Amino acid sequence: MKRNGITAAAAEFQKFLIAYYQDGQKGELKQPLVYESDIQVQLVNDEGKNPLRCIWNGSKSVFIIEKAIPKLENEEETTEDSFPSDSKLHFKEALGPMPLAVMKARQLISWYTMANNPNMPQLVNASNPAVVLPPVWVRCDSSDPEGTCWLGAETIRTDGKVTGINFHSVTCKGPVIGKSSFINLDELKKAHKGRHHSSTVTTKGYAQYDLFGSTVVESSIIESQSNIVVDFTWNNVENILQTPPLTSAATLNIKVGSGDQKSPVYQLYKELEFLIVLAEGLKTGETDWPEPLETKTAVELVQALIEDLKNKFDVYQKQPAKESEKIKSDAASVDGSIQTAFVTDRGDLDFAEQLWSRMRRSVTSCRDVVDSLTLVIQALKFGDIQPWIHRGSSSSLSKLIQQSYHGKMDNFSLTGLAPIRMLLEVGLDKMRKDYINYFIGQELTTLNYLDYFLSSSVDVQEQVQRLKKLHHMLEIVVNCHAFLNLAHEHLFPLTQSCLQFYKKHPYSEENVFHLQIRPSVISSFYQNEHPQTWRVEVSSGHGQKEVKTTWQLSGKAPVEHVVFHTPDIPFATTVNGEDEEPAYFTTIISCSQVHFM
């Protein structure tokens, strides 16, 4: 390609990236675009979907460039022979990301560099100074001797002007086994100095451990729906695979799913599940009733509760204790459940809460709800019972009970969806008090901070969603207490972080919550374990002139577009008397710079 052809190609490439980026900023583009028929470009803004997240922690927005995959997604382009008979995947999805030849990747990086060089006036229109493009990363096929799997470039700007380019090269080899296969720290420093002609270098370490991966409870590994990993960073690395020192900065990354049967709050989750079933039935008009947990019918259980109130003067003192014992018995019946002093059941259940506890375990139809509530309302109307309820209860049933004290009750029709709503309101009242009991009982927050989640003035569907958020927060805190033995000094800031997040964001079990912690608190969970990822950064220079060479080990391949040869090695191997993990992949990330004069 002639020189004027090269500059024209660079200008066109930069023009394409600018147009794509501006449309992406407007929210108009979600799918990748094809450039020159065989190159695919995608703007990635979601950190969780960034394929570089395990090897690079730079800009959140990046251009990912790869080989375009043949499209066979339209029906007219797809034949019966296009896919295996048992596959429903499109050809594009089945192939996955495709790398470009290393020479092609270098050409694209060269175009990006030329188009951003302010000293090339013929490209001044392509390099729009008003548009700050994110970095460009190109997938490579590792066909060169170094095994390059990524090439990247990003602009360096000073006072709004492009003054240079940062280049990144990622090479990967593996899997290997045994520390004898690794470069030592002095060799890595020497290689960095030779590449960047530095006399002084500094080192920074990073390690990540999966805490749940090494946590065994009652001879079983914690369910994968809950995941807690810890990230360590420290300065002045002493050797390759150094265990993070106790002076490291440590951050817990906590992702917890609700509904694990081993959870200390599993029974509360089952209550919440029934509450969600009622809310969904109220919304759709159809209720998917769960299997009953009692052998007696709902009507029989409610009738027995009413008879107790009629015949026993001291029911207010005795019945809550019985109900509390029953709930504890139910929780203990779950195989493998973990009991913790952090979770204590309430012993002050009022009549409406006791009614809920019986009905949510036994109703199997709307007819059951109607018949059970009819028994209660009739007993109230004729003065057969005058049950005690908590002050401040906001459910329709609680209001009827309060009215019954004065011998006057509003007419209440148990038709349509009204019975479902009445039972749902009772459950909402009961569960709000449960969460207050847990969070305030452990001094993790105050009523003022919980007010948003406990409000009964919003739509009933929104009330249920806010309780879901409260339960997820409780699952997070309880897991950290039960499995990591975290004390109040750590659980309190974690609770505050969760509260702040959920006041602004919708319910999400995919969100990862972060907690700064002292390494000594969790040392027993990681000091004798292999890290998931370990790396060291060798740096020289300062500010915009800083350059790095990063060497990383990980338990799985850090790139998804290169196939590595995996030798036949046993699951566990001992080298020089030490247990070694097979399939550690070696990754080298080099960063160098070009400054425009």
C-alpha positions as CSV (number, residue, x, y, z in Angstrom):
1,M,0.0,0.0,0.0
2,K,1.5,3.4,-1.0
3,R,2.0,6.1,1.6
4,N,-0.9,8.2,0.5
5,G,-3.0,5.1,0.5
6,I,-2.0,4.4,4.1
7,T,-2.9,7.8,5.3
8,A,-6.3,7.6,3.5
9,A,-6.9,4.2,5.1
10,A,-6.0,5.7,8.5
11,A,-8.4,8.6,8.0
12,E,-11.3,6.3,7.0
13,F,-10.7,4.0,9.9
14,Q,-10.7,6.9,12.4
15,K,-13.8,8.4,10.8
16,F,-15.5,5.1,11.2
17,L,-14.6,4.8,14.9
18,I,-15.7,8.4,15.6
19,A,-19.1,7.9,13.9
20,Y,-19.6,4.6,15.7
21,Y,-18.6,6.1,19.1
22,Q,-20.9,9.1,18.7
23,D,-23.9,6.9,17.8
24,G,-23.1,4.7,20.8
25,Q,-23.0,7.7,23.1
26,K,-26.6,8.5,22.0
27,G,-27.7,4.9,22.7
28,E,-28.4,4.3,19.0
29,L,-26.0,1.3,18.5
30,K,-25.9,-1.9,20.5
31,Q,-24.7,-4.4,17.9
32,P,-21.2,-4.7,16.4
33,L,-20.4,-3.1,13.0
34,V,-18.4,-4.6,10.2
35,Y,-15.6,-2.6,8.7
36,E,-14.1,-3.5,5.3
37,S,-16.2,-6.7,5.1
38,D,-13.9,-8.8,7.3
39,I,-13.3,-6.7,10.5
40,Q,-15.9,-6.5,13.3
41,V,-15.8,-3.5,15.7
42,Q,-17.8,-3.4,18.9
43,L,-18.0,-0.7,21.5
44,V,-18.1,-2.3,25.0
45,N,-19.3,-0.1,27.9
46,D,-20.3,-2.8,30.4
47,E,-17.4,-3.8,32.6
48,G,-18.9,-7.2,33.2
49,K,-18.9,-7.9,29.4
50,N,-15.4,-6.6,28.8
51,P,-13.2,-9.5,27.6
52,L,-10.1,-7.7,29.0
53,R,-11.4,-7.5,32.5
54,C,-9.1,-10.2,33.9
55,I,-5.9,-8.8,32.4
56,W,-6.4,-5.0,32.1
57,N,-8.2,-2.5,34.4
58,G,-8.0,0.7,32.3
59,S,-10.9,2.5,30.7
60,K,-14.4,1.1,31.2
61,S,-15.3,1.8,27.5
62,V,-13.2,0.1,24.8
63,F,-13.4,-0.8,21.1
64,I,-13.0,-4.5,20.7
65,I,-11.9,-5.4,17.1
66,E,-11.9,-8.9,15.8
67,K,-12.4,-10.9,12.7
68,A,-16.0,-10.7,11.3
69,I,-17.8,-14.0,11.4
70,P,-19.9,-15.2,8.5
71,K,-23.6,-14.3,9.1
72,L,-26.1,-17.1,8.7
73,E,-28.7,-15.7,11.0
74,N,-31.4,-14.8,8.4
75,E,-33.7,-17.6,7.5
76,E,-33.0,-17.2,3.8
77,E,-29.3,-17.6,4.4
78,T,-29.7,-20.7,6.7
79,T,-30.0,-24.2,5.3
80,E,-30.7,-27.4,7.2
81,D,-27.0,-28.4,6.7
82,S,-25.8,-25.2,8.2
83,F,-25.8,-26.6,11.8
84,P,-25.9,-29.9,13.5
85,S,-29.4,-31.3,13.9
86,D,-29.2,-31.1,17.7
87,S,-28.0,-27.5,17.8
88,K,-30.2,-24.4,18.1
89,L,-27.2,-22.0,18.1
90,H,-26.6,-19.7,15.2
91,F,-23.3,-20.2,13.4
92,K,-22.1,-16.9,14.7
93,E,-22.9,-17.8,18.3
94,A,-21.3,-21.2,18.0
95,L,-18.0,-19.9,16.7
96,G,-17.4,-17.3,19.4
97,P,-14.9,-14.5,19.1
98,M,-12.5,-14.8,16.1
99,P,-9.0,-13.3,16.2
100,L,-7.2,-11.5,13.4
101,A,-3.7,-12.2,12.1
102,V,-1.1,-10.4,14.2
103,M,0.1,-8.4,11.1
104,K,-3.4,-7.2,10.4
105,A,-3.8,-6.2,14.1
106,R,-0.6,-4.2,13.9
107,Q,-1.9,-2.4,10.8
108,L,-5.1,-1.4,12.5
109,I,-3.1,-0.1,15.5
110,S,-0.8,1.8,13.1
111,W,-3.9,3.5,11.5
112,Y,-5.2,4.5,14.9
113,T,-1.8,6.0,15.8
114,M,-1.4,7.9,12.5
115,A,-5.0,9.3,12.7
116,N,-4.4,10.6,16.2
117,N,-1.0,12.2,15.4
118,P,-1.4,16.0,15.5
119,N,1.8,16.3,13.4
120,M,0.1,14.8,10.3
121,P,-2.0,17.7,8.9
122,Q,-3.4,15.6,6.1
123,L,-5.3,13.6,8.8
124,V,-6.4,16.6,10.9
125,N,-10.0,16.2,9.9
126,A,-10.0,12.6,10.9
127,S,-8.6,13.3,14.3
128,N,-11.4,15.3,15.8
129,P,-10.0,16.9,19.0
130,A,-13.5,17.3,20.4
131,V,-14.0,13.5,20.4
132,V,-12.0,11.5,23.0
133,L,-12.2,8.0,21.7
134,P,-11.8,5.0,24.1
135,P,-8.9,2.6,23.7
136,V,-8.7,0.2,20.8
137,W,-8.0,-3.5,21.5
138,V,-7.6,-6.0,18.7
139,R,-7.8,-9.8,19.2
140,C,-4.8,-11.6,17.7
141,D,-4.3,-15.2,16.7
142,S,-1.0,-15.7,18.5
143,S,0.7,-16.7,15.2
144,D,3.9,-14.7,16.0
145,P,6.8,-16.2,18.0
146,E,5.8,-14.3,21.1
147,G,2.2,-15.7,21.1
148,T,0.5,-12.2,21.0
149,C,-3.2,-12.6,21.7
150,W,-4.1,-8.9,22.2
151,L,-2.7,-5.6,20.9
152,G,-4.1,-2.3,22.3
153,A,-3.6,1.4,21.9
154,E,-5.0,4.5,23.7
155,T,-4.3,8.2,23.4
156,I,-2.5,10.3,25.9
157,R,-4.0,13.7,26.2
158,T,-2.7,16.9,27.8
159,D,-4.9,20.0,28.1
160,G,-7.3,18.4,25.7
161,K,-4.7,17.7,23.0
162,V,-3.3,14.3,21.9
163,T,0.3,14.2,23.0
164,G,1.1,10.5,22.6
165,I,-0.1,6.9,22.4
166,N,0.1,4.1,25.0
167,F,0.6,0.7,23.4
168,H,-0.3,-2.6,25.0
169,S,0.8,-6.1,24.0
170,V,-0.5,-9.2,25.6
171,T,1.2,-12.5,25.1
172,C,0.1,-15.8,26.6
173,K,1.7,-19.2,26.9
174,G,0.4,-22.2,28.8
175,P,-0.6,-24.2,30.5
176,V,2.5,-24.9,32.6
177,I,3.1,-26.5,36.0
178,G,5.6,-26.0,38.6
179,K,7.4,-22.9,39.7
180,S,10.5,-23.9,37.8
181,S,8.6,-23.0,34.6
182,F,8.1,-19.4,35.7
183,I,10.4,-16.5,35.2
184,N,11.9,-15.2,38.4
185,L,11.4,-11.6,39.6
186,D,15.0,-10.5,38.8
187,E,14.7,-11.7,35.2
188,L,11.4,-9.9,34.8
189,K,12.9,-6.6,36.1
190,K,15.9,-7.1,33.7
191,A,13.6,-7.7,30.8
192,H,11.6,-4.5,31.6
193,K,14.8,-2.4,31.9
194,G,16.1,-3.7,28.6
195,R,12.8,-2.9,26.9
196,H,12.3,0.6,28.3
197,H,16.0,1.5,29.1
198,S,15.1,2.2,32.8
199,S,17.5,2.3,35.6
200,T,15.0,2.3,38.5
201,V,11.9,0.2,38.7
202,T,9.1,-0.4,41.3
203,T,7.0,-3.5,41.8
204,K,3.3,-3.9,42.7
205,G,1.6,-7.2,43.5
206,Y,-2.0,-8.3,43.0
207,A,-3.6,-11.6,44.0
208,Q,-7.2,-12.9,44.0
209,Y,-8.5,-15.7,46.0
210,D,-11.9,-17.5,45.9
211,L,-12.9,-17.7,49.6
212,F,-16.0,-19.8,49.0
213,G,-14.0,-22.2,46.9
214,S,-12.1,-23.2,50.0
215,T,-15.0,-23.0,52.5
216,V,-16.5,-26.4,53.4
217,V,-19.6,-26.5,55.5
218,E,-20.8,-29.9,56.7
219,S,-18.6,-31.7,54.2
220,S,-20.1,-29.8,51.2
221,I,-18.8,-26.9,49.1
222,I,-20.8,-23.7,49.2
223,E,-23.3,-23.3,46.4
224,S,-21.9,-21.5,43.3
225,Q,-24.8,-19.0,43.3
226,S,-22.9,-17.3,46.1
227,N,-19.4,-16.1,45.4
228,I,-16.9,-14.1,47.6
229,V,-13.5,-13.4,46.3
230,V,-10.8,-11.2,47.8
231,D,-8.4,-8.9,45.9
232,F,-5.0,-8.0,47.4
233,T,-2.6,-5.3,46.3
234,W,0.8,-4.5,47.8
235,N,4.0,-2.8,46.9
236,N,7.5,-4.1,46.8
237,V,6.9,-7.7,45.6
238,E,9.6,-10.0,47.0
239,N,9.2,-13.1,44.7
240,I,6.9,-14.7,42.2
241,L,3.7,-16.1,43.8
242,Q,4.4,-14.3,47.0
243,T,1.5,-14.7,49.5
244,P,0.0,-11.3,50.1
245,P,1.5,-9.8,53.2
246,L,-0.7,-8.7,56.1
247,T,0.1,-5.1,55.2
248,S,-1.7,-5.5,51.8
249,A,-4.8,-3.6,50.9
250,A,-7.6,-6.2,50.7
251,T,-11.1,-5.9,49.2
252,L,-13.9,-8.4,49.5
253,N,-16.0,-8.7,46.3
254,I,-19.3,-10.2,47.4
255,K,-22.0,-11.7,45.2
256,V,-24.7,-13.7,46.9
257,G,-27.8,-15.4,45.6
258,S,-30.9,-15.9,47.6
259,G,-32.6,-19.2,48.2
260,D,-29.6,-21.4,49.3
261,Q,-31.0,-24.1,51.6
262,K,-27.8,-23.9,53.6
263,S,-28.5,-20.3,54.4
264,P,-29.4,-19.4,58.0
265,V,-32.3,-17.3,56.7
266,Y,-33.7,-20.0,54.3
267,Q,-37.1,-20.1,56.0
268,L,-37.5,-16.4,55.8
269,Y,-36.7,-16.7,52.1
270,K,-39.5,-19.3,51.7
271,E,-41.9,-16.8,53.3
272,L,-40.8,-14.1,50.9
273,E,-41.3,-16.6,48.0
274,F,-44.9,-17.1,49.1
275,L,-45.3,-13.3,49.4
276,I,-44.0,-13.0,45.8
277,V,-46.5,-15.7,44.6
278,L,-49.4,-13.7,46.1
279,A,-48.2,-10.4,44.6
280,E,-47.9,-12.1,41.2
281,G,-51.4,-13.5,41.5
282,L,-52.7,-10.1,42.4
283,K,-51.1,-8.7,39.3
284,T,-52.1,-11.4,36.8
285,G,-55.3,-12.8,38.4
286,E,-53.8,-16.3,38.5
287,T,-51.9,-17.7,41.5
288,D,-49.4,-20.5,41.2
289,W,-49.9,-22.0,44.7
290,P,-46.9,-23.9,46.1
291,E,-47.1,-27.3,47.7
292,P,-48.4,-27.1,51.3
293,L,-45.9,-27.7,54.1
294,E,-48.6,-28.9,56.6
295,T,-50.7,-32.0,56.6
296,K,-53.7,-30.2,58.1
297,T,-55.8,-27.9,55.9
298,A,-55.6,-24.1,56.2
299,V,-59.2,-24.0,57.6
300,E,-58.3,-26.6,60.3
301,L,-55.2,-24.6,61.4
302,V,-57.1,-21.3,61.5
303,Q,-60.0,-22.8,63.4
304,A,-57.5,-24.2,65.9
305,L,-56.0,-20.7,66.3
306,I,-59.4,-19.2,66.9
307,E,-60.3,-21.9,69.5
308,D,-57.1,-21.2,71.3
309,L,-58.0,-17.6,71.6
310,K,-61.5,-18.5,72.8
311,N,-60.5,-21.0,75.4
312,K,-57.2,-19.9,76.9
313,F,-57.0,-16.7,78.8
314,D,-53.2,-16.6,78.7
315,V,-52.9,-17.2,75.0
316,Y,-51.0,-14.0,74.5
317,Q,-48.2,-15.2,76.7
318,K,-48.0,-18.8,75.5
319,Q,-48.9,-18.8,71.8
320,P,-46.1,-16.6,70.5
321,A,-43.6,-18.8,72.2
322,K,-45.2,-21.9,70.7
323,E,-45.1,-20.3,67.3
324,S,-41.5,-19.3,67.7
325,E,-40.6,-22.8,68.6
326,K,-42.5,-24.1,65.6
327,I,-40.6,-21.8,63.2
328,K,-37.3,-22.8,64.7
329,S,-38.2,-26.4,64.4
330,D,-39.1,-25.8,60.7
331,A,-35.7,-24.2,60.1
332,A,-33.9,-27.0,61.8
333,S,-35.6,-29.5,59.6
334,V,-33.8,-28.2,56.5
335,D,-31.0,-30.6,55.8
336,G,-27.6,-29.1,56.2
337,S,-28.8,-25.7,57.2
338,I,-26.4,-23.5,59.1
339,Q,-27.5,-22.1,62.4
340,T,-25.9,-18.9,63.7
341,A,-26.4,-16.7,66.7
342,F,-26.7,-13.8,64.3
343,V,-30.2,-15.0,63.3
344,T,-32.8,-15.0,66.1
345,D,-36.5,-15.6,65.6
346,R,-39.0,-13.2,67.0
347,G,-41.1,-14.3,70.0
348,D,-43.7,-11.5,69.8
349,L,-45.8,-12.7,66.9
350,D,-49.3,-11.1,67.2
351,F,-52.5,-12.7,66.0
352,A,-52.2,-11.5,62.4
353,E,-48.7,-12.8,62.2
354,Q,-49.6,-16.2,63.7
355,L,-52.4,-16.4,61.1
356,W,-50.0,-15.7,58.3
357,S,-47.5,-18.3,59.6
358,R,-50.2,-20.9,59.5
359,M,-51.9,-19.9,56.2
360,R,-48.7,-19.5,54.1
361,R,-47.8,-23.1,55.0
362,S,-51.2,-24.6,54.2
363,V,-53.3,-22.7,51.6
364,T,-53.5,-24.4,48.2
365,S,-56.2,-22.3,46.6
366,C,-58.1,-19.0,46.7
367,R,-61.0,-20.9,48.2
368,D,-58.7,-21.8,51.2
369,V,-57.9,-18.1,51.7
370,V,-61.5,-17.1,51.5
371,D,-62.7,-19.8,53.9
372,S,-59.9,-19.1,56.4
373,L,-60.4,-15.3,56.4
374,T,-64.2,-15.8,56.7
375,L,-63.7,-17.7,59.9
376,V,-61.5,-14.9,61.3
377,I,-63.9,-12.1,60.3
378,Q,-66.9,-13.9,61.6
379,A,-65.2,-14.5,65.0
380,L,-64.3,-10.8,65.1
381,K,-67.8,-9.6,64.1
382,F,-69.5,-11.7,66.8
383,G,-67.0,-10.8,69.5
384,D,-65.8,-14.4,70.0
385,I,-62.2,-13.1,69.9
386,Q,-60.4,-9.8,70.6
387,P,-56.9,-10.6,69.5
388,W,-53.8,-8.6,70.2
389,I,-52.0,-7.0,67.3
390,H,-48.9,-4.8,67.1
391,R,-49.3,-1.1,67.1
392,G,-48.7,0.5,63.7
393,S,-49.8,-2.6,61.7
394,S,-51.2,-1.3,58.4
395,S,-53.0,-4.3,56.9
396,S,-56.7,-4.4,56.2
397,L,-57.1,-7.2,58.6
398,S,-55.3,-5.3,61.4
399,K,-57.7,-2.4,60.9
400,L,-60.7,-4.7,61.2
401,I,-59.3,-6.1,64.4
402,Q,-58.8,-2.6,65.8
403,Q,-62.4,-1.8,64.9
404,S,-63.7,-5.0,66.6
405,Y,-62.4,-3.6,69.9
406,H,-65.2,-1.0,69.7
407,G,-67.8,-3.4,68.4
408,K,-68.1,-1.8,65.0
409,M,-66.5,-3.2,61.9
410,D,-66.6,-2.0,58.3
411,N,-68.2,-4.4,55.8
412,F,-65.5,-6.3,54.0
413,S,-66.2,-8.4,50.9
414,L,-64.1,-11.5,50.3
415,T,-64.7,-11.5,46.6
416,G,-62.4,-11.3,43.5
417,L,-58.8,-10.6,44.5
418,A,-59.6,-8.9,47.8
419,P,-58.8,-12.1,49.9
420,I,-55.4,-12.4,48.2
421,R,-54.6,-8.7,48.8
422,M,-55.7,-9.0,52.5
423,L,-53.4,-12.0,53.0
424,L,-50.6,-10.3,51.1
425,E,-50.9,-7.2,53.4
426,V,-50.7,-9.4,56.5
427,G,-47.5,-11.0,55.1
428,L,-45.9,-7.7,54.3
429,D,-46.6,-6.4,57.8
430,K,-45.1,-9.5,59.4
431,M,-42.0,-9.6,57.2
432,R,-41.2,-6.0,57.7
433,K,-41.0,-6.6,61.4
434,D,-38.8,-9.6,60.8
435,Y,-36.3,-7.6,58.9
436,I,-36.4,-4.8,61.5
437,N,-35.7,-7.5,64.1
438,Y,-32.6,-8.8,62.2
439,F,-31.0,-5.5,61.1
440,I,-31.8,-3.3,64.2
441,G,-31.4,-6.2,66.6
442,Q,-27.8,-6.6,65.4
443,E,-27.3,-2.8,65.4
444,L,-26.5,-2.7,61.7
445,T,-28.7,0.3,60.9
446,T,-31.5,2.4,62.2
447,L,-35.2,2.8,61.4
448,N,-34.5,6.0,59.6
449,Y,-32.2,4.2,57.1
450,L,-34.8,1.4,56.7
451,D,-37.7,3.8,56.2
452,Y,-37.5,3.6,52.4
453,F,-37.7,-0.2,52.4
454,L,-40.5,-0.4,55.0
455,S,-42.8,2.1,53.5
456,S,-46.5,0.9,53.1
457,S,-47.5,4.1,51.2
458,V,-46.2,2.9,47.8
459,D,-47.9,0.4,45.5
460,V,-48.1,-3.1,46.9
461,Q,-46.0,-4.5,44.1
462,E,-43.3,-1.9,44.9
463,Q,-43.6,-2.9,48.6
464,V,-42.8,-6.5,47.7
465,Q,-39.8,-5.4,45.6
466,R,-38.4,-3.4,48.5
467,L,-38.7,-6.4,50.8
468,K,-36.8,-8.5,48.2
469,K,-34.0,-6.0,48.4
470,L,-34.0,-6.2,52.2
471,H,-33.8,-9.9,52.0
472,H,-30.9,-9.9,49.6
473,M,-29.1,-7.5,51.9
474,L,-29.8,-9.8,54.8
475,E,-28.5,-12.8,52.8
476,I,-25.2,-10.9,52.1
477,V,-24.6,-9.9,55.7
478,V,-25.6,-13.3,57.1
479,N,-23.3,-15.2,54.6
480,C,-20.4,-13.0,55.6
481,H,-21.1,-13.6,59.2
482,A,-21.7,-17.3,59.1
483,F,-19.0,-18.3,56.6
484,L,-16.3,-15.7,57.1
485,N,-16.9,-14.9,60.8
486,L,-16.9,-11.2,60.1
487,A,-17.6,-9.1,63.1
488,H,-19.9,-6.1,63.6
489,E,-17.2,-3.7,62.6
490,H,-17.2,-5.1,59.1
491,L,-20.9,-6.0,58.8
492,F,-22.0,-2.5,59.7
493,P,-20.3,-0.7,56.7
494,L,-21.3,-3.6,54.4
495,T,-24.9,-3.1,55.4
496,Q,-24.7,0.7,54.8
497,S,-23.2,0.1,51.4
498,C,-26.1,-2.3,50.5
499,L,-28.7,0.2,51.7
500,Q,-27.2,3.0,49.7
501,F,-27.1,0.8,46.5
502,Y,-30.6,-0.5,46.8
503,K,-32.1,3.0,47.4
504,K,-31.0,3.9,43.9
505,H,-30.9,0.6,41.9
506,P,-33.3,-2.2,41.1
507,Y,-33.1,-5.7,42.6
508,S,-30.1,-7.6,41.2
509,E,-28.3,-10.7,42.5
510,E,-25.6,-10.1,39.8
511,N,-24.3,-7.0,41.5
512,V,-21.0,-7.3,43.3
513,F,-20.7,-5.5,46.6
514,H,-17.2,-4.4,47.9
515,L,-15.8,-4.2,51.4
516,Q,-12.4,-3.1,52.5
517,I,-11.0,-5.4,55.1
518,R,-7.8,-6.2,57.0
519,P,-6.0,-9.3,55.6
520,S,-5.5,-10.7,59.1
521,V,-9.3,-11.0,59.5
522,I,-9.5,-13.6,56.7
523,S,-5.9,-15.0,56.7
524,S,-7.1,-18.5,57.6
525,F,-9.1,-18.6,54.3
526,Y,-6.3,-17.8,51.9
527,Q,-2.8,-18.3,53.3
528,N,-2.7,-22.0,52.5
529,E,-4.6,-21.8,49.2
530,H,-3.6,-21.2,45.6
531,P,-4.7,-17.9,44.2
532,Q,-7.1,-17.7,41.2
533,T,-5.0,-14.9,39.8
534,W,-1.5,-13.6,40.7
535,R,0.4,-10.9,39.0
536,V,3.2,-8.4,39.4
537,E,3.6,-5.0,37.8
538,V,7.1,-3.8,37.1
539,S,7.0,0.0,36.5
540,S,9.3,2.8,35.6
541,G,8.7,6.5,34.9
542,H,6.0,8.7,36.4
543,G,2.6,10.1,35.3
544,Q,1.9,10.0,31.6
545,K,5.5,8.7,31.0
546,E,5.0,5.6,33.2
547,V,5.4,2.3,31.5
548,K,4.7,-1.2,32.8
549,T,5.5,-4.8,32.3
550,T,3.0,-7.1,34.0
551,W,3.4,-10.8,34.5
552,Q,0.3,-12.8,35.5
553,L,-0.6,-16.3,36.5
554,S,-4.2,-17.5,36.4
555,G,-6.0,-20.8,36.9
556,K,-7.6,-20.6,33.6
557,A,-6.9,-19.2,30.2
558,P,-7.2,-15.4,30.3
559,V,-8.2,-15.2,26.7
560,E,-11.2,-16.8,25.0
561,H,-10.2,-16.7,21.4
562,V,-7.0,-18.7,21.5
563,V,-6.9,-22.5,21.9
564,F,-4.0,-23.7,24.1
565,H,-2.6,-27.2,24.1
566,T,-3.3,-28.8,27.4
567,P,-0.9,-31.7,28.2
568,D,-2.0,-34.7,30.1
569,I,-1.3,-33.8,33.7
570,P,-2.8,-35.2,36.9
571,F,-5.4,-33.2,38.8
572,A,-2.9,-32.6,41.7
573,T,0.8,-32.7,41.3
574,T,3.6,-32.3,43.8
575,V,6.8,-30.5,42.7
576,N,9.8,-30.4,45.1
577,G,7.5,-31.3,48.0
578,E,5.0,-28.6,47.3
579,D,1.5,-29.1,45.9
580,E,1.1,-27.4,42.5
581,E,-2.0,-26.5,40.6
582,P,-2.0,-27.7,37.0
583,A,-3.0,-25.4,34.1
584,Y,-1.6,-22.1,35.3
585,F,-1.4,-19.9,32.3
586,T,1.4,-17.4,32.0
587,T,0.5,-13.9,30.7
588,I,2.8,-11.0,30.0
589,I,1.4,-7.6,29.4
590,S,3.8,-4.9,28.1
591,C,3.0,-1.2,27.9
592,S,5.2,1.2,26.0
593,Q,4.6,4.8,24.8
594,V,5.2,7.0,21.8
595,H,5.1,10.8,22.5
596,F,4.4,13.1,19.6
597,M,7.0,15.9,19.4
